[in-house]
Amino acid sequence: MRVFIAVELPESLKKEISNIQKRMRDLPDKIKWVDHSSVHITLKFLGEVKEKALDSVFKATHDVAQRFQPFMVEIKGTGVFPKPDRPRVIWIGVGEGSDKLARMAQYLEEELSNRGFPRERKKWVPHLTIGRVKWLIDKEKIRRKVDEEKKTQAGQMKVEFISVMQSRLTPEGALYKPLQRFYLKS
């Protein structure tokens, strides 16, 4: 099954993300908007994982969760990957708390690598994917719209657990289901 480790969002933030997406929907480009109910912060994408290897993923995630106390995260600003002149992903960023998320992602990378999972090649950047550009028509309009939303404050949340998630691909898009949640130490 396809597996990743993530920070799930509260409903209040998902609603605000939906509002941000609505303000950006007038772009002429063909963009696949992520259903706001599915938006999350991916800490580590594992891809296809055999069911027998899930216990190892659960153990690594538990061990990392126990290194952290609950902490606040600020969701704000917008941007694109990989570059403004070649946008493929539209995202919302993370302000306060991004340093702790980065450490969490780094510890997951180490724990899972020690258990035989491949390391990520790209540098991890805390973000929430809200849209994927399928067909670019006007990169200047995307740039302007993203710039308009750069100062957007979606809100704050308390990170109290991290989740091992299953991703199932369907014609309508990916469906996510938490397999197990691991609470940070209190």
DRENGUMI-662050 format. One record per residue: z, y, x of N, C-alpha, C, O in turn. Coordinates in steps of 0.1 Angstrom, whole numbers. Example, Ala and Ser with C-alpha at 12.3 -4.5 7.8 and 13.67 -1.06 7.14 Angstrom:
DRENGUMI-662050
+-------+-------+-------+-------+-------+-------+-------+-------+-------+-------+-------+-------+
|  n.c3 |  n.c2 |  n.c1 | ca.c3 | ca.c2 | ca.c1 |  c.c3 |  c.c2 |  c.c1 |  o.c3 |  o.c2 |  o.c1 |
+-------+-------+-------+-------+-------+-------+-------+-------+-------+-------+-------+-------+
|    78 |   -57 |   132 |    78 |   -45 |   123 |    78 |   -33 |   132 |    85 |   -33 |   142 |
|    71 |   -22 |   128 |    71 |   -11 |   137 |    79 |     0 |   129 |    80 |    11 |   134 |
+-------+-------+-------+-------+-------+-------+-------+-------+-------+-------+-------+-------+
end
This chain:
DRENGUMI-662050
+-------+-------+-------+-------+-------+-------+-------+-------+-------+-------+-------+-------+
|  n.c3 |  n.c2 |  n.c1 | ca.c3 | ca.c2 | ca.c1 |  c.c3 |  c.c2 |  c.c1 |  o.c3 |  o.c2 |  o.c1 |
+-------+-------+-------+-------+-------+-------+-------+-------+-------+-------+-------+-------+
|     0 |   -12 |     8 |     0 |     0 |     0 |     0 |    12 |     9 |     5 |    12 |    20 |
|    -5 |    24 |     3 |    -6 |    36 |    10 |     8 |    43 |     9 |    14 |    44 |    -2 |
|    14 |    47 |    21 |    28 |    51 |    21 |    29 |    64 |    29 |    22 |    66 |    39 |
|    37 |    73 |    25 |    41 |    85 |    32 |    55 |    89 |    30 |    62 |    84 |    20 |
|    61 |    97 |    38 |    75 |   102 |    37 |    74 |   117 |    34 |    67 |   124 |    41 |
|    82 |   121 |    24 |    81 |   135 |    19 |    94 |   140 |    14 |   104 |   133 |    12 |
|    94 |   154 |    13 |   104 |   161 |     6 |    98 |   164 |    -8 |    88 |   171 |    -9 |
|   104 |   159 |   -18 |   100 |   162 |   -32 |   105 |   176 |   -36 |   115 |   181 |   -31 |
|    98 |   182 |   -46 |   102 |   196 |   -50 |   109 |   195 |   -64 |   106 |   186 |   -72 |
|   118 |   205 |   -67 |   123 |   206 |   -81 |   113 |   212 |   -90 |   103 |   218 |   -86 |
|   114 |   209 |  -103 |   105 |   214 |  -113 |   103 |   229 |  -113 |    92 |   233 |  -115 |
|   113 |   237 |  -110 |   112 |   251 |  -110 |   102 |   256 |  -100 |    94 |   265 |  -102 |
|   102 |   249 |   -88 |    92 |   253 |   -78 |    78 |   248 |   -81 |    68 |   255 |   -79 |
|    77 |   236 |   -88 |    64 |   231 |   -92 |    57 |   241 |  -102 |    45 |   242 |  -102 |
|    65 |   246 |  -111 |    60 |   256 |  -121 |    55 |   269 |  -114 |    44 |   274 |  -117 |
|    62 |   273 |  -104 |    58 |   285 |   -96 |    45 |   282 |   -89 |    36 |   291 |   -88 |
|    44 |   270 |   -83 |    32 |   266 |   -76 |    20 |   266 |   -85 |     9 |   270 |   -82 |
|    22 |   261 |   -98 |    12 |   261 |  -108 |     7 |   275 |  -111 |    -5 |   278 |  -112 |
|    16 |   285 |  -111 |    12 |   299 |  -113 |     4 |   304 |  -102 |    -6 |   312 |  -104 |
|     7 |   301 |   -90 |    -1 |   305 |   -78 |   -15 |   299 |   -79 |   -25 |   306 |   -76 |
|   -16 |   286 |   -82 |   -29 |   280 |   -84 |   -37 |   287 |   -95 |   -49 |   288 |   -93 |
|   -31 |   290 |  -106 |   -38 |   297 |  -117 |   -44 |   310 |  -112 |   -55 |   314 |  -115 |
|   -37 |   317 |  -103 |   -42 |   330 |   -98 |   -53 |   328 |   -89 |   -61 |   337 |   -87 |
|   -55 |   316 |   -83 |   -66 |   314 |   -74 |   -78 |   306 |   -80 |   -88 |   304 |   -73 |
|   -77 |   302 |   -92 |   -87 |   294 |   -98 |  -100 |   301 |  -101 |  -110 |   294 |  -104 |
|  -101 |   314 |   -99 |  -114 |   321 |  -102 |  -123 |   321 |   -90 |  -133 |   327 |   -90 |
|  -119 |   313 |   -79 |  -128 |   312 |   -68 |  -141 |   304 |   -72 |  -140 |   295 |   -80 |
|  -152 |   309 |   -66 |  -165 |   302 |   -70 |  -167 |   288 |   -63 |  -176 |   281 |   -68 |
|  -159 |   285 |   -53 |  -161 |   273 |   -46 |  -156 |   261 |   -54 |  -148 |   262 |   -63 |
|  -161 |   249 |   -51 |  -157 |   237 |   -57 |  -144 |   233 |   -50 |  -144 |   228 |   -39 |
|  -133 |   234 |   -57 |  -120 |   231 |   -52 |  -113 |   221 |   -61 |  -112 |   223 |   -73 |
|  -108 |   211 |   -55 |  -100 |   201 |   -62 |   -85 |   205 |   -61 |   -79 |   204 |   -50 |
|   -80 |   211 |   -72 |   -66 |   216 |   -72 |   -57 |   204 |   -73 |   -58 |   196 |   -82 |
|   -46 |   203 |   -65 |   -36 |   193 |   -66 |   -28 |   196 |   -78 |   -23 |   207 |   -80 |
|   -26 |   185 |   -86 |   -17 |   187 |   -98 |    -4 |   192 |   -93 |     3 |   185 |   -85 |
|     1 |   203 |   -99 |    14 |   209 |   -94 |    25 |   199 |   -95 |    35 |   201 |   -87 |
|    25 |   189 |  -104 |    36 |   180 |  -105 |    36 |   170 |   -93 |    46 |   164 |   -91 |
|    25 |   170 |   -85 |    25 |   161 |   -73 |    27 |   168 |   -60 |    27 |   161 |   -50 |
|    28 |   181 |   -60 |    30 |   188 |   -48 |    43 |   185 |   -41 |    53 |   184 |   -47 |
|    42 |   183 |   -28 |    54 |   179 |   -20 |    52 |   184 |    -5 |    41 |   189 |    -2 |
|    62 |   182 |     3 |    61 |   184 |    17 |    60 |   171 |    24 |    70 |   164 |    25 |
|    48 |   168 |    30 |    47 |   155 |    37 |    54 |   156 |    51 |    50 |   165 |    59 |
|    63 |   147 |    54 |    69 |   147 |    67 |    62 |   137 |    77 |    61 |   140 |    89 |
|    56 |   126 |    71 |    49 |   116 |    79 |    40 |   108 |    69 |    45 |   102 |    60 |
|    27 |   108 |    72 |    18 |   100 |    65 |    16 |    87 |    73 |    12 |    87 |    85 |
|    18 |    75 |    67 |    17 |    63 |    73 |     4 |    55 |    70 |     0 |    47 |    78 |
|    -2 |    58 |    59 |   -14 |    51 |    55 |   -11 |    38 |    49 |     0 |    36 |    43 |
|   -19 |    28 |    51 |   -17 |    15 |    46 |    -6 |     8 |    54 |    -6 |     6 |    66 |
|     4 |     3 |    46 |    15 |    -4 |    52 |    17 |   -17 |    44 |    17 |   -17 |    32 |
|    18 |   -28 |    52 |    21 |   -41 |    46 |    35 |   -41 |    39 |    44 |   -35 |    45 |
|    36 |   -48 |    28 |    49 |   -48 |    21 |    60 |   -53 |    30 |    71 |   -48 |    29 |
|    58 |   -62 |    39 |    68 |   -67 |    48 |    73 |   -57 |    58 |    84 |   -58 |    63 |
|    65 |   -47 |    60 |    69 |   -36 |    70 |    77 |   -25 |    63 |    82 |   -16 |    70 |
|    78 |   -25 |    50 |    85 |   -14 |    43 |    99 |   -13 |    46 |   105 |    -2 |    47 |
|   106 |   -25 |    49 |   120 |   -24 |    53 |   122 |   -16 |    65 |   132 |    -9 |    67 |
|   113 |   -17 |    75 |   113 |   -10 |    87 |   112 |     5 |    84 |   118 |    14 |    90 |
|   103 |     9 |    75 |   101 |    23 |    71 |   113 |    28 |    64 |   118 |    39 |    67 |
|   119 |    20 |    55 |   132 |    24 |    49 |   143 |    26 |    59 |   150 |    36 |    58 |
|   144 |    17 |    68 |   155 |    18 |    78 |   153 |    31 |    87 |   163 |    38 |    89 |
|   141 |    34 |    91 |   138 |    46 |    99 |   141 |    58 |    91 |   147 |    68 |    96 |
|   137 |    58 |    79 |   139 |    70 |    70 |   154 |    72 |    68 |   159 |    84 |    68 |
|   161 |    61 |    65 |   176 |    62 |    63 |   182 |    68 |    76 |   191 |    77 |    75 |
|   179 |    63 |    87 |   185 |    67 |   100 |   182 |    82 |   102 |   191 |    89 |   107 |
|   170 |    87 |    99 |   167 |   101 |   101 |   175 |   109 |    91 |   180 |   120 |    94 |
|   176 |   105 |    78 |   183 |   113 |    68 |   198 |   115 |    72 |   204 |   125 |    69 |
|   203 |   105 |    79 |   217 |   105 |    82 |   220 |   115 |    94 |   231 |   118 |    97 |
|   209 |   120 |   100 |   211 |   130 |   111 |   212 |   145 |   105 |   215 |   154 |   113 |
|   210 |   146 |    92 |   210 |   160 |    87 |   219 |   162 |    75 |   222 |   153 |    67 |
|   225 |   174 |    75 |   232 |   179 |    63 |   222 |   185 |    54 |   212 |   189 |    58 |
|   225 |   185 |    40 |   216 |   193 |    31 |   213 |   207 |    36 |   223 |   213 |    42 |
|   201 |   212 |    34 |   198 |   226 |    39 |   188 |   232 |    30 |   181 |   225 |    22 |
|   187 |   245 |    31 |   178 |   253 |    22 |   164 |   255 |    29 |   163 |   256 |    41 |
|   154 |   255 |    20 |   140 |   257 |    24 |   134 |   268 |    15 |   136 |   268 |     3 |
|   127 |   277 |    21 |   120 |   287 |    14 |   105 |   284 |    14 |    99 |   282 |    24 |
|    99 |   284 |     2 |    85 |   282 |     0 |    78 |   295 |    -2 |    81 |   302 |   -12 |
|    69 |   298 |     7 |    63 |   312 |     6 |    50 |   312 |    14 |    47 |   305 |    23 |
|    41 |   322 |    10 |    29 |   324 |    17 |    18 |   314 |    14 |    21 |   303 |    10 |
|     6 |   318 |    18 |    -5 |   308 |    16 |   -14 |   309 |    29 |   -13 |   318 |    37 |
|   -22 |   299 |    30 |   -31 |   298 |    42 |   -41 |   287 |    40 |   -41 |   280 |    29 |
|   -49 |   284 |    50 |   -59 |   274 |    49 |   -59 |   266 |    62 |   -56 |   271 |    73 |
|   -64 |   253 |    62 |   -66 |   245 |    73 |   -81 |   242 |    73 |   -86 |   241 |    62 |
|   -88 |   239 |    84 |   -83 |   241 |    97 |   -84 |   255 |   102 |   -76 |   259 |   110 |
|   -94 |   263 |    97 |   -95 |   277 |   101 |  -100 |   286 |    90 |  -106 |   280 |    80 |
|   -97 |   299 |    90 |  -102 |   307 |    79 |  -117 |   307 |    77 |  -122 |   308 |    65 |
|  -125 |   305 |    87 |  -140 |   305 |    85 |  -145 |   291 |    82 |  -157 |   289 |    80 |
|  -136 |   281 |    81 |  -139 |   268 |    77 |  -128 |   261 |    69 |  -122 |   251 |    73 |
|  -125 |   268 |    57 |  -114 |   263 |    49 |  -117 |   249 |    43 |  -127 |   247 |    37 |
|  -108 |   240 |    45 |  -109 |   226 |    38 |   -97 |   224 |    30 |   -98 |   217 |    19 |
|   -85 |   229 |    34 |   -73 |   227 |    26 |   -66 |   241 |    24 |   -66 |   249 |    33 |
|   -62 |   243 |    11 |   -55 |   256 |     8 |   -40 |   251 |     6 |   -37 |   242 |    -1 |
|   -31 |   259 |    13 |   -17 |   255 |    13 |    -8 |   266 |    10 |   -11 |   278 |    11 |
|     5 |   262 |     7 |    16 |   272 |     6 |    25 |   268 |    18 |    27 |   256 |    21 |
|    31 |   278 |    24 |    39 |   276 |    36 |    54 |   275 |    34 |    58 |   275 |    22 |
|    61 |   273 |    45 |    75 |   272 |    45 |    81 |   282 |    54 |    76 |   283 |    66 |
|    90 |   290 |    49 |    97 |   300 |    58 |   110 |   294 |    63 |   110 |   285 |    72 |
|   121 |   299 |    58 |   134 |   294 |    62 |   135 |   279 |    60 |   131 |   274 |    50 |
|   141 |   273 |    70 |   142 |   258 |    69 |   131 |   251 |    76 |   132 |   238 |    77 |
|   120 |   258 |    80 |   109 |   251 |    86 |   113 |   244 |    99 |   108 |   233 |   103 |
|   122 |   250 |   106 |   127 |   244 |   119 |   134 |   231 |   117 |   132 |   221 |   124 |
|   142 |   230 |   106 |   149 |   217 |   103 |   139 |   207 |    98 |   140 |   195 |   102 |
|   129 |   211 |    90 |   119 |   201 |    86 |   111 |   196 |    98 |   107 |   184 |    98 |
|   108 |   205 |   107 |   100 |   201 |   119 |   108 |   191 |   127 |   103 |   181 |   132 |
|   121 |   193 |   129 |   130 |   183 |   136 |   130 |   170 |   128 |   129 |   159 |   135 |
|   131 |   171 |   115 |   131 |   159 |   107 |   118 |   151 |   109 |   118 |   139 |   111 |
|   107 |   158 |   109 |    94 |   151 |   111 |    93 |   145 |   125 |    87 |   134 |   126 |
|    98 |   152 |   135 |    98 |   147 |   148 |   106 |   135 |   150 |   102 |   125 |   156 |
|   118 |   135 |   144 |   127 |   123 |   144 |   120 |   111 |   137 |   121 |   100 |   142 |
|   114 |   114 |   126 |   106 |   103 |   119 |    95 |    97 |   127 |    93 |    85 |   128 |
|    88 |   106 |   134 |    77 |   102 |   143 |    83 |    93 |   154 |    77 |    82 |   157 |
|    94 |    96 |   160 |   100 |    88 |   170 |   105 |    75 |   165 |   102 |    64 |   171 |
|   113 |    75 |   154 |   118 |    63 |   148 |   107 |    53 |   144 |   108 |    41 |   147 |
|    97 |    58 |   138 |    86 |    50 |   133 |    78 |    45 |   145 |    73 |    33 |   145 |
|    76 |    53 |   155 |    68 |    49 |   167 |    76 |    37 |   174 |    70 |    28 |   179 |
|    89 |    38 |   175 |    97 |    28 |   181 |    96 |    15 |   173 |    99 |     4 |   178 |
|    92 |    16 |   160 |    91 |     4 |   152 |    76 |    -1 |   151 |    73 |    -9 |   142 |
|    68 |     5 |   159 |    54 |     0 |   160 |    44 |     8 |   152 |    32 |     4 |   151 |
|    48 |    18 |   145 |    38 |    26 |   137 |    31 |    36 |   147 |    38 |    42 |   156 |
|    18 |    39 |   145 |    11 |    48 |   154 |    16 |    63 |   153 |    20 |    67 |   142 |
|    16 |    70 |   164 |    20 |    84 |   164 |     9 |    93 |   158 |    -3 |    89 |   159 |
|    13 |   104 |   152 |     3 |   113 |   147 |    -3 |   121 |   159 |     4 |   124 |   168 |
|   -16 |   123 |   159 |   -23 |   130 |   169 |   -22 |   146 |   168 |   -21 |   153 |   178 |
|   -22 |   150 |   156 |   -21 |   165 |   153 |    -7 |   170 |   153 |     2 |   162 |   149 |
|    -5 |   182 |   156 |     8 |   189 |   155 |    12 |   190 |   141 |     4 |   194 |   132 |
|    24 |   187 |   138 |    29 |   187 |   124 |    32 |   202 |   120 |    39 |   209 |   128 |
|    27 |   206 |   109 |    29 |   220 |   104 |    35 |   219 |    90 |    28 |   213 |    81 |
|    46 |   225 |    87 |    52 |   224 |    74 |    44 |   231 |    63 |    41 |   243 |    65 |
|    39 |   224 |    53 |    31 |   231 |    43 |    31 |   222 |    30 |    35 |   210 |    30 |
|    26 |   228 |    19 |    24 |   221 |     7 |     9 |   222 |     3 |     5 |   234 |     1 |
|     2 |   212 |     3 |   -13 |   213 |     0 |   -14 |   215 |   -15 |    -8 |   208 |   -23 |
|   -21 |   226 |   -19 |   -23 |   229 |   -33 |   -38 |   228 |   -37 |   -41 |   227 |   -49 |
|   -47 |   227 |   -28 |   -61 |   225 |   -31 |   -69 |   221 |   -19 |   -66 |   223 |    -8 |
|   -80 |   213 |   -22 |   -89 |   208 |   -12 |  -103 |   214 |   -15 |  -108 |   212 |   -26 |
|  -109 |   221 |    -6 |  -122 |   226 |    -8 |  -133 |   215 |    -6 |  -134 |   209 |     5 |
|  -140 |   212 |   -17 |  -150 |   202 |   -17 |  -163 |   207 |   -13 |  -171 |   200 |    -7 |
|  -166 |   219 |   -18 |  -179 |   225 |   -15 |  -177 |   240 |   -14 |  -173 |   247 |   -23 |
|  -180 |   245 |    -2 |  -177 |   260 |     1 |  -189 |   268 |    -3 |  -200 |   265 |     1 |
|  -187 |   278 |   -11 |  -197 |   287 |   -16 |  -195 |   301 |    -9 |  -205 |   307 |    -4 |
|  -183 |   306 |   -10 |  -181 |   319 |    -5 |  -167 |   320 |     3 |  -157 |   322 |    -3 |
|  -168 |   318 |    16 |  -156 |   317 |    24 |  -149 |   331 |    24 |  -136 |   331 |    26 |
|  -156 |   342 |    23 |  -149 |   355 |    22 |  -140 |   356 |    10 |  -130 |   362 |    11 |
|  -145 |   351 |    -1 |  -136 |   352 |   -14 |  -124 |   343 |   -12 |  -113 |   347 |   -16 |
|  -125 |   332 |    -6 |  -113 |   323 |    -3 |  -104 |   331 |     6 |   -92 |   332 |     4 |
|  -109 |   337 |    17 |  -101 |   344 |    26 |   -94 |   356 |    19 |   -82 |   358 |    22 |
|  -101 |   363 |    11 |   -94 |   375 |     4 |   -83 |   370 |    -6 |   -73 |   376 |    -6 |
|   -86 |   359 |   -13 |   -76 |   354 |   -23 |   -64 |   349 |   -15 |   -53 |   351 |   -20 |
|   -66 |   342 |    -4 |   -55 |   336 |     3 |   -47 |   348 |     9 |   -34 |   348 |     9 |
|   -54 |   358 |    14 |   -47 |   370 |    19 |   -39 |   377 |     8 |   -28 |   382 |    11 |
|   -44 |   378 |    -4 |   -37 |   384 |   -15 |   -24 |   377 |   -18 |   -14 |   383 |   -22 |
|   -24 |   364 |   -16 |   -12 |   356 |   -19 |    -3 |   353 |    -7 |     8 |   346 |    -8 |
|    -6 |   359 |     5 |     2 |   356 |    17 |    16 |   360 |    16 |    25 |   353 |    22 |
|    20 |   370 |     8 |    33 |   374 |     6 |    40 |   368 |    -6 |    52 |   372 |    -9 |
|    34 |   359 |   -12 |    39 |   352 |   -24 |    52 |   345 |   -20 |    52 |   337 |   -11 |
|    62 |   347 |   -28 |    75 |   339 |   -27 |    76 |   329 |   -39 |    78 |   333 |   -50 |
|    74 |   317 |   -36 |    74 |   307 |   -46 |    89 |   304 |   -50 |    92 |   300 |   -61 |
|    98 |   305 |   -40 |   112 |   302 |   -43 |   119 |   294 |   -32 |   113 |   292 |   -21 |
|   131 |   290 |   -35 |   139 |   282 |   -25 |   143 |   269 |   -31 |   144 |   268 |   -44 |
|   147 |   260 |   -23 |   152 |   247 |   -28 |   162 |   242 |   -17 |   161 |   245 |    -5 |
|   170 |   233 |   -22 |   180 |   226 |   -13 |   174 |   213 |   -10 |   172 |   205 |   -19 |
|   172 |   209 |     3 |   167 |   196 |     6 |   180 |   187 |     7 |   188 |   189 |    15 |
|   180 |   177 |    -2 |   192 |   169 |    -3 |   188 |   154 |     0 |   197 |   146 |     3 |
|   175 |   151 |     0 |   171 |   137 |     2 |   156 |   138 |     7 |   149 |   147 |     5 |
|   152 |   127 |    14 |   138 |   125 |    17 |   134 |   112 |    10 |   142 |   103 |     9 |
|   121 |   111 |     7 |   116 |   100 |    -1 |   105 |    93 |     6 |    96 |    99 |    13 |
|   105 |    79 |     5 |    94 |    71 |     9 |    86 |    70 |    -3 |    90 |    65 |   -14 |
|    73 |    74 |    -2 |    64 |    75 |   -14 |    52 |    65 |   -13 |    47 |    63 |    -2 |
|    48 |    60 |   -25 |    36 |    53 |   -25 |    25 |    62 |   -31 |    28 |    69 |   -40 |
|    13 |    61 |   -25 |     2 |    69 |   -30 |    -9 |    59 |   -35 |   -14 |    50 |   -27 |
|   -13 |    61 |   -47 |   -23 |    52 |   -53 |   -35 |    61 |   -56 |   -34 |    71 |   -64 |
|   -47 |    58 |   -51 |   -59 |    67 |   -53 |   -65 |    62 |   -66 |   -68 |    50 |   -68 |
|   -68 |    72 |   -74 |   -76 |    70 |   -87 |   -87 |    79 |   -88 |   -88 |    89 |   -80 |
|   -97 |    77 |   -97 |  -108 |    87 |   -99 |  -103 |   101 |  -102 |  -110 |   111 |   -99 |
|   -91 |   102 |  -109 |   -86 |   115 |  -113 |   -78 |   121 |  -101 |   -74 |   133 |  -102 |
|   -75 |   114 |   -91 |   -68 |   119 |   -80 |   -57 |   110 |   -76 |   -55 |    99 |   -82 |
|   -49 |   113 |   -66 |   -38 |   104 |   -61 |   -26 |   105 |   -70 |   -23 |   116 |   -76 |
|   -20 |    93 |   -72 |    -8 |    92 |   -80 |     3 |    89 |   -71 |     2 |    79 |   -63 |
|    15 |    96 |   -71 |    26 |    93 |   -62 |    38 |    88 |   -69 |    41 |    92 |   -81 |
|    44 |    78 |   -63 |    56 |    72 |   -69 |    66 |    71 |   -58 |    64 |    65 |   -47 |
|    79 |    76 |   -60 |    89 |    73 |   -50 |    93 |    59 |   -50 |    96 |    53 |   -60 |
|    93 |    53 |   -38 |    97 |    39 |   -36 |   112 |    38 |   -34 |   119 |    30 |   -39 |
|   117 |    48 |   -26 |   131 |    49 |   -23 |   135 |    63 |   -18 |   127 |    69 |   -11 |
|   146 |    68 |   -22 |   151 |    81 |   -17 |   163 |    79 |    -8 |   172 |    70 |   -11 |
|   164 |    87 |     2 |   174 |    86 |    12 |   181 |   100 |    13 |   176 |   110 |    17 |
|   194 |   100 |     9 |   202 |   112 |     8 |   207 |   116 |    22 |   211 |   108 |    30 |
|   206 |   129 |    25 |   211 |   135 |    37 |   226 |   133 |    37 |   232 |   132 |    26 |
|   233 |   133 |    49 |   247 |   131 |    49 |   254 |   143 |    44 |   250 |   154 |    47 |
|   265 |   140 |    36 |   272 |   152 |    30 |   285 |   154 |    37 |   293 |   163 |    33 |
+-------+-------+-------+-------+-------+-------+-------+-------+-------+-------+-------+-------+
end
